[in-house]
Amino acid sequence: MEIPKVKIPIQEISLEKNIKLFIKREDLIHPQISGNKYWKLFYNINNYLETQPKNPLIITFGGAYSNHISAVSALGNLSGIKTLGIIRGEELEQKWRDNPTLVFAKRNGMNLKFVTREEYRHKDKLTEFLQQEFPESLIIPEGGTNKNAVQGVKMMLNNDTKDFDYLCTAVGTGGTLAGISEFCEENQKVIGFKVVEDSSLENKISELTSKQNFHLTDAAFGGYGKINDENIRFINDFKVKFDIPLEPVYTGKMMQKLFEMIDTDYFPEGSKILCFHTGGLQGIEGANLLLEKQNRNLII
């Protein structure tokens, strides 16, 4: 993987209050390996290829609409590396053709292995078994979160991100928040917006960063992957008003919760806030398929 030559824009989100809000468009970094996924994979892949494996293989884990599975499959296709995705839910094996994320992964040449949710919960055992079966493989955790990912997230920070009081990101597995916390300026405060109810998340993040400059707030809106009508309205209104697309699992929930915090005067007057758009827009197609079946409004 190479450092992209494209400069990631930082766009202002106009507010009526005396607060400056901006969003860093990491979703524009690559058309298929978008947002934080690019940086979380950066050192994982480059360090692995430096070992010069004879038969390179990347193995990773994810759910039915996983942005990580999508990104790894695209990376494998573009770089000529074989990929294997361990997918949560054995029932999906018979209907993966109805799932745009899994269809995309298959088109990229990724082999898919469907496992039960019980097996998936014990990923440590699965990882051990897979490493024995494929000793030359690189096994990347769910969401790409590990020490290499944290180092990659450092590249989301630069001179353009230094002049902000608050840095905000959605949090799934915690790698992006850990990287931002580890490498941001000493005076900056970091807010992570949880999209999954996981009581162990703070401890997991603390294992990845030596800093304690972050605060976790709930943005789950009913649970991981759950989409309520209020969030759909917010995402669509945001797209119309600011011409910036959001997706319903991560960035849509983060921005809705952040707007609520601004409305309730969580931030002091004059604050400068920077949000990271972590991509994942590929998930909109799958979300709309589910919403259409439920006769609900779609995400534009």
Secondary structure as UniProt FT lines:
FT   STRAND          10..13
FT   STRAND          20..24
FT   HELIX           26..28
FT   HELIX           36..50
FT   STRAND          57..62
FT   TURN            64..65
FT   HELIX           67..79
FT   STRAND          82..88
FT   HELIX           90..94
FT   HELIX           96..98
FT   HELIX           100..107
FT   TURN            108..109
FT   STRAND          111..115
FT   HELIX           117..121
FT   HELIX           123..133
FT   TURN            135..136
FT   STRAND          138..140
FT   HELIX           142..144
FT   HELIX           147..153
FT   HELIX           154..156
FT   HELIX           159..161
FT   STRAND          166..171
FT   HELIX           175..183
FT   TURN            186..187
FT   STRAND          189..194
FT   TURN            199..200
FT   HELIX           201..208
FT   STRAND          214..218
FT   TURN            221..222
FT   TURN            224..225
FT   HELIX           229..242
FT   TURN            248..250
FT   HELIX           251..263
FT   TURN            264..265
FT   TURN            269..270
FT   STRAND          272..276
FT   TURN            281..282
FT   HELIX           283..293
FT   TURN            294..295
//
